[in-house]
Amino acid sequence: ALHDSRARYPAPRCPLGKHKNEMKIIRRWIEEPNPCSSLFLIRGRARVGKTAFMQTIAEQLQAENRKPYACFFFRLDVVGCDNMDQLFSTLAYQLAITVPGMREHVEQAMMEDPALPMRSPATQLQKLIIIPLKRLPTPGSSPILIIDGLDACEGDESQDAFLTLISQVLEDP
């Protein structure tokens, strides 16, 4: 689900002033032109506020008109948000509307293979996100992708597959 989707209404939010130090750390990482890592992982026990924290970051990015960014919030109780079936097409859609020039490449991928949203997550990631990003004429700022609630993604195998895909992407400059 998108950070502002009806399926997540009302979305959880950080109480004002809570997680101030953590917020500063992630904001510094977002603003860093050459971060030491392409991945910022937030871990913690269940029910400590990670989703509310990520919701707040997404809302800040939107309020600042910060582009490019895209997000997906896994949810157990929402059809389509409890598995990877719509993850990469949702992220690709958001990137297509926030990354200059990306829309044409995503549309081209869809024209070449209209069944792409039904393909494997690995194929969707490559054809809807990675290849279109590589085809952009000039590299802009790296997109910020917020993916929350991986533990709500169906089954350990799907979670492992997601982590494997992300690690492969991180290895490719």
Backbone as numpy.savetxt, mean C-alpha at the origin, in Angstrom:
# Nx Ny Nz CAx CAy CAz Cx Cy Cz
-9.18 -2.52 1.69 -10.02 -1.34 1.69 -9.14 -0.10 1.69
-9.61 0.92 1.03 -8.92 2.20 1.03 -9.02 2.82 2.42
-8.14 3.75 2.73 -8.17 4.33 4.08 -9.46 5.08 4.36
-10.12 5.57 3.29 -11.36 6.32 3.49 -12.58 5.62 2.89
-12.49 4.28 2.82 -13.61 3.54 2.22 -14.79 3.44 3.19
-15.94 3.29 2.62 -17.16 3.13 3.40 -17.09 1.87 4.27
-16.40 0.84 3.77 -16.29 -0.41 4.52 -15.53 -0.25 5.83
-14.75 0.81 5.96 -13.96 1.03 7.17 -14.54 2.16 8.02
-15.71 2.66 7.67 -16.27 3.80 8.39 -16.98 3.34 9.66
-16.76 3.94 10.78 -15.73 4.94 11.02 -14.37 4.26 11.20
-13.36 4.82 10.59 -12.02 4.25 10.67 -11.39 4.57 12.03
-10.56 3.65 12.50 -9.88 3.93 13.78 -8.86 5.06 13.59
-8.70 5.87 14.60 -7.74 6.97 14.55 -6.96 7.05 15.85
-5.76 7.57 15.76 -4.97 7.79 16.97 -5.55 8.97 17.73
-5.70 8.82 19.03 -6.11 9.99 19.83 -5.06 11.09 19.68
-5.50 12.32 19.68 -4.62 13.46 19.52 -3.46 13.39 20.51
-2.26 13.48 20.01 -1.08 13.47 20.87 -0.52 12.09 21.17
-1.27 11.04 20.89 -0.79 9.68 21.16 0.18 9.26 20.06
1.19 8.51 20.40 2.20 8.02 19.45 2.99 9.16 18.81
3.18 10.26 19.54 3.89 11.42 18.98 5.30 11.07 18.51
6.04 10.35 19.35 7.42 10.00 18.98 7.45 9.07 17.77
6.56 8.06 17.76 6.51 7.13 16.64 6.13 7.86 15.36
5.20 8.80 15.48 4.75 9.58 14.33 5.92 10.38 13.75
6.73 10.98 14.63 7.89 11.75 14.17 8.87 10.86 13.42
9.09 9.64 13.93 10.03 8.72 13.30 9.58 8.35 11.90
8.31 7.97 11.76 7.85 7.56 10.43 7.78 8.75 9.48
7.41 9.91 9.98 7.37 11.11 9.13 8.77 11.47 8.64
9.76 11.31 9.51 11.15 11.56 9.11 11.55 10.60 7.99
11.16 9.32 8.13 11.47 8.32 7.11 10.77 8.67 5.79
9.52 9.10 5.85 8.78 9.47 4.64 9.45 10.65 3.94
9.90 11.62 4.70 10.48 12.84 4.13 11.93 12.65 3.68
12.59 11.62 4.16 13.99 11.38 3.82 14.13 11.09 2.32
14.94 11.88 1.60 15.08 11.65 0.16 15.75 10.32 -0.17
16.65 9.86 0.66 17.35 8.58 0.45 17.32 7.76 1.73
16.16 7.18 2.05 16.09 6.42 3.30 17.02 5.21 3.26
17.46 4.77 4.42 18.37 3.62 4.48 17.65 2.32 4.12
16.34 2.34 4.11 15.56 1.16 3.74 14.31 1.59 2.97
13.90 0.76 2.03 12.68 1.03 1.28 11.44 0.55 2.02
11.63 -0.12 3.12 10.53 -0.70 3.87 10.56 -0.18 5.30
9.41 0.24 5.77 9.26 0.65 7.17 8.21 -0.27 7.75
8.63 -1.18 8.58 7.74 -2.18 9.14 7.32 -1.78 10.55
6.03 -1.83 10.78 5.50 -1.55 12.12 4.91 -2.85 12.64
5.44 -3.30 13.76 4.97 -4.55 14.36 4.52 -4.29 15.77
3.68 -5.16 16.24 3.24 -5.05 17.63 2.14 -6.05 17.92
1.85 -6.20 19.19 0.78 -7.11 19.60 -0.55 -6.64 19.02
-1.50 -7.54 19.00 -2.85 -7.19 18.55 -3.45 -6.14 19.47
-4.22 -5.25 18.89 -5.00 -4.25 19.61 -4.16 -3.17 20.32
-2.95 -2.89 19.79 -2.16 -1.82 20.40 -2.28 -0.51 19.63
-2.98 -0.53 18.50 -3.21 0.72 17.78 -2.46 0.88 16.47
-1.92 -0.20 15.93 -1.17 -0.09 14.67 -2.06 0.40 13.53
-3.27 -0.11 13.43 -4.18 0.30 12.36 -4.58 1.76 12.52
-4.86 2.18 13.72 -5.20 3.58 13.97 -4.02 4.47 13.60
-2.81 4.02 13.92 -1.60 4.76 13.60 -1.46 4.90 12.08
-1.63 3.80 11.35 -1.49 3.83 9.89 -2.62 4.66 9.26
-3.81 4.59 9.82 -4.92 5.41 9.36 -4.57 6.89 9.48
-3.99 7.26 10.60 -3.61 8.65 10.84 -2.55 9.09 9.84
-1.57 8.24 9.57 -0.54 8.57 8.57 -1.19 8.76 7.20
-2.08 7.84 6.81 -2.76 7.95 5.50 -3.55 9.25 5.41
-4.25 9.58 6.47 -5.04 10.83 6.46 -4.13 12.06 6.38
-2.99 12.01 7.05 -2.05 13.13 6.96 -1.52 13.29 5.54
-1.16 12.17 4.92 -0.65 12.23 3.54 -1.71 12.81 2.61
-2.96 12.39 2.80 -4.04 12.91 1.97 -4.26 14.41 2.23
-4.27 14.81 3.48 -4.49 16.22 3.82 -3.38 17.11 3.27
-2.17 16.57 3.22 -1.03 17.33 2.69 -0.95 17.23 1.17
-1.89 16.49 0.58 -1.88 16.22 -0.86 -0.54 15.61 -1.27
-0.03 14.76 -0.39 1.26 14.10 -0.61 1.09 13.02 -1.65
1.83 13.13 -2.71 1.75 12.13 -3.77 3.15 11.70 -4.12
3.36 10.51 -4.59 2.36 9.46 -4.71 2.26 8.61 -3.43
1.07 8.20 -3.14 0.88 7.24 -2.07 -0.35 6.40 -2.38
-0.37 5.22 -1.80 -1.50 4.32 -1.96 -1.58 3.47 -0.70
-2.76 2.99 -0.39 -2.88 2.18 0.82 -3.93 1.09 0.64
-3.77 0.07 1.46 -4.72 -1.04 1.52 -4.75 -1.52 2.96
-5.95 -1.63 3.50 -6.13 -2.10 4.87 -6.85 -3.45 4.81
-6.14 -4.52 5.16 -6.78 -5.83 5.25 -7.77 -5.81 6.41
-8.91 -6.50 6.23 -9.91 -6.61 7.29 -10.57 -7.97 7.20
-10.68 -8.64 8.31 -11.33 -9.95 8.34 -12.81 -9.89 8.05
-13.46 -8.83 8.46 -14.92 -8.76 8.39 -15.45 -8.07 7.13
-14.58 -7.82 6.15 -15.01 -7.15 4.92 -14.65 -8.03 3.72
-15.66 -8.41 2.95 -15.44 -9.24 1.77 -14.47 -8.54 0.82
-13.46 -9.27 0.37 -12.48 -8.72 -0.55 -11.30 -8.05 0.15
-11.43 -7.83 1.44 -10.33 -7.19 2.19 -9.63 -8.18 3.11
-10.00 -9.45 2.98 -9.40 -10.46 3.83 -8.48 -11.39 3.04
-8.14 -10.99 1.81 -7.23 -11.79 0.99 -6.49 -10.86 0.02
-5.60 -11.43 -0.76 -4.79 -10.61 -1.68 -5.44 -10.40 -3.04
-6.65 -10.91 -3.24 -7.28 -10.83 -4.55 -7.37 -9.41 -5.09
-7.66 -8.45 -4.25 -7.83 -7.07 -4.71 -6.70 -6.13 -4.27
-5.72 -6.67 -3.58 -4.64 -5.84 -3.05 -3.91 -5.06 -4.14
-3.34 -5.75 -5.11 -2.49 -5.06 -6.08 -3.27 -4.25 -7.09
-4.49 -4.68 -7.43 -5.29 -3.85 -8.33 -5.74 -2.57 -7.62
-6.00 -2.65 -6.31 -6.38 -1.46 -5.54 -5.20 -0.50 -5.44
-4.02 -1.02 -5.14 -2.83 -0.16 -5.08 -2.52 0.44 -6.45
-2.64 -0.36 -7.52 -2.36 0.13 -8.87 -3.33 1.25 -9.25
-4.59 1.09 -8.89 -5.57 2.14 -9.17 -5.16 3.45 -8.51
-4.81 3.38 -7.24 -4.43 4.59 -6.52 -3.16 5.21 -7.10
-2.19 4.37 -7.45 -0.96 4.89 -8.05 -1.23 5.50 -9.42
-2.16 4.91 -10.16 -2.50 5.43 -11.49 -3.09 6.83 -11.41
-3.73 7.15 -10.31 -4.30 8.49 -10.21 -3.39 9.47 -9.46
-2.30 8.97 -8.88 -1.40 9.88 -8.16 -0.01 10.02 -8.78
0.41 9.06 -9.58 1.75 9.12 -10.19 1.61 9.60 -11.63
2.19 10.75 -11.94 2.10 11.25 -13.33 2.64 10.23 -14.33
1.83 9.93 -15.34 2.22 8.98 -16.39 1.90 7.53 -16.10
1.57 7.22 -14.88 1.32 5.82 -14.50 0.02 5.28 -15.09
-0.99 6.12 -15.15 -2.31 5.68 -15.60 -2.23 5.01 -16.98
-1.51 5.61 -17.90 -1.41 5.07 -19.26 -0.83 3.66 -19.25
0.18 3.43 -18.41 0.83 2.11 -18.37 -0.07 1.06 -17.71
-0.82 1.46 -16.71 -1.76 0.52 -16.07 -2.89 0.20 -17.05
-3.40 1.23 -17.73 -4.45 1.00 -18.74 -3.96 0.07 -19.84
-2.72 0.27 -20.28 -2.15 -0.58 -21.32 -2.08 -2.03 -20.85
-1.65 -2.24 -19.61 -1.59 -3.60 -19.06 -2.97 -4.24 -19.04
-3.99 -3.45 -18.66 -5.36 -3.96 -18.61 -5.91 -4.24 -20.02
-5.55 -3.42 -20.98 -6.01 -3.64 -22.37 -5.37 -4.92 -22.93
-4.11 -5.14 -22.59 -3.41 -6.33 -23.08 -3.94 -7.60 -22.43
-4.41 -7.49 -21.19 -4.91 -8.65 -20.47 -6.07 -8.22 -19.55
-7.29 -8.18 -20.10 -8.44 -7.75 -19.29 -8.70 -8.64 -18.06
-8.15 -9.85 -18.05 -8.33 -10.75 -16.91 -7.25 -10.55 -15.85
-6.44 -9.54 -16.01 -5.33 -9.31 -15.08 -5.75 -9.27 -13.61
-6.87 -8.64 -13.24 -7.25 -8.65 -11.83 -7.57 -10.05 -11.28
-7.72 -11.03 -12.15 -7.99 -12.39 -11.71 -6.74 -13.26 -11.74
-5.63 -12.69 -12.16 -4.36 -13.43 -12.21 -3.78 -13.55 -10.81
-2.67 -14.27 -10.71 -2.02 -14.46 -9.41 -1.53 -13.12 -8.87
-1.40 -13.03 -7.54 -0.86 -11.79 -6.96 0.49 -11.41 -7.54
1.35 -12.38 -7.80 2.68 -12.08 -8.35 2.56 -11.45 -9.73
1.67 -11.97 -10.55 1.46 -11.41 -11.90 0.86 -10.02 -11.80
-0.11 -9.83 -10.93 -0.72 -8.51 -10.75 0.32 -7.48 -10.29
1.12 -7.86 -9.32 2.15 -6.95 -8.82 3.09 -6.52 -9.95
3.55 -7.48 -10.71 4.48 -7.17 -11.80 3.84 -6.30 -12.87
2.68 -6.74 -13.38 2.09 -6.08 -14.54 1.32 -4.80 -14.22
0.80 -4.68 -12.99 0.02 -3.49 -12.65 0.84 -2.43 -11.90
1.94 -2.84 -11.27 2.69 -1.87 -10.47 4.16 -1.78 -10.90
4.89 -2.87 -10.84 6.33 -2.83 -11.09 6.65 -2.39 -12.51
6.11 -3.06 -13.51 6.41 -2.71 -14.90 5.95 -1.29 -15.23
4.73 -0.88 -14.86 4.35 0.52 -15.11 5.28 1.53 -14.45
5.72 1.27 -13.22 6.65 2.19 -12.55 7.97 2.27 -13.31
8.45 1.11 -13.79 9.72 1.09 -14.53 9.61 1.79 -15.87
8.42 1.85 -16.43 8.22 2.49 -17.74 8.09 4.00 -17.68
8.00 4.54 -16.49 7.88 5.99 -16.37 9.15 6.65 -16.89
9.01 7.76 -17.62 10.17 8.38 -18.26 11.22 8.90 -17.27
10.78 9.53 -16.22 11.73 10.03 -15.23 11.28 9.56 -13.86
12.22 9.02 -13.11 11.83 8.57 -11.78 11.49 9.75 -10.89
10.28 9.71 -10.35 9.87 10.73 -9.39 10.19 10.24 -8.00
9.54 10.79 -7.03 9.76 10.28 -5.67 9.11 8.90 -5.57
9.72 8.05 -4.80 9.21 6.70 -4.65 7.82 6.74 -4.02
6.91 5.93 -4.53 5.57 5.92 -3.94 5.60 5.37 -2.52
4.74 5.91 -1.71 4.57 5.44 -0.34 3.37 4.50 -0.35
3.61 3.25 0.00 2.53 2.27 0.05 2.29 1.89 1.50
1.08 2.06 1.94 0.69 1.68 3.30 -0.15 0.42 3.18
0.34 -0.65 3.76 -0.39 -1.92 3.77 -0.52 -2.33 5.22
-1.75 -2.41 5.69 -2.00 -2.64 7.11 -2.82 -3.91 7.31
-2.57 -4.57 8.42 -3.41 -5.69 8.84 -3.10 -6.99 8.13
-1.83 -7.22 7.82 -1.48 -8.46 7.11 -1.98 -9.69 7.85
-2.05 -9.62 9.18 -2.55 -10.76 9.94 -4.02 -11.06 9.65
-4.74 -10.11 9.03 -6.13 -10.34 8.64 -6.25 -10.93 7.23
-5.11 -11.10 6.56 -5.10 -11.73 5.23 -5.24 -13.23 5.43
-6.14 -13.83 4.65 -6.48 -15.24 4.85 -5.27 -16.16 4.84
-5.09 -16.89 5.90 -4.12 -17.98 5.98 -2.66 -17.59 5.99
-1.89 -18.42 6.67 -0.44 -18.21 6.75 0.23 -18.28 5.39
-0.27 -19.14 4.49 0.33 -19.27 3.16 0.22 -17.97 2.38
-0.93 -17.31 2.45 -1.11 -16.03 1.76 -0.21 -14.97 2.35
-0.10 -14.95 3.66 0.76 -13.98 4.32 2.22 -14.21 3.92
2.64 -15.48 3.91 4.01 -15.80 3.50 4.24 -15.41 2.04
3.26 -15.67 1.19 3.38 -15.32 -0.24 3.53 -13.81 -0.40
2.75 -13.05 0.36 2.85 -11.59 0.31 4.24 -11.14 0.71
4.75 -11.65 1.83 6.07 -11.26 2.31 7.16 -11.65 1.32
7.00 -12.79 0.67 7.96 -13.20 -0.35 7.95 -12.23 -1.52
6.75 -11.86 -1.99 6.65 -10.90 -3.09 7.30 -9.56 -2.73
7.04 -9.08 -1.55 7.60 -7.80 -1.12 9.12 -7.90 -1.03
9.64 -8.99 -0.49 11.10 -9.13 -0.39 11.74 -9.18 -1.78
11.08 -9.80 -2.75 11.59 -9.84 -4.12 11.62 -8.45 -4.73
10.57 -7.66 -4.47 10.51 -6.30 -4.99 11.63 -5.46 -4.38
11.88 -5.62 -3.10 12.91 -4.84 -2.43 14.31 -5.16 -2.94
14.50 -6.38 -3.47 15.80 -6.75 -4.01 16.06 -6.15 -5.39
14.99 -5.73 -6.08 15.11 -5.19 -7.44 15.22 -3.67 -7.38
16.37 -3.13 -7.78 16.50 -1.67 -7.70 15.57 -0.95 -8.64
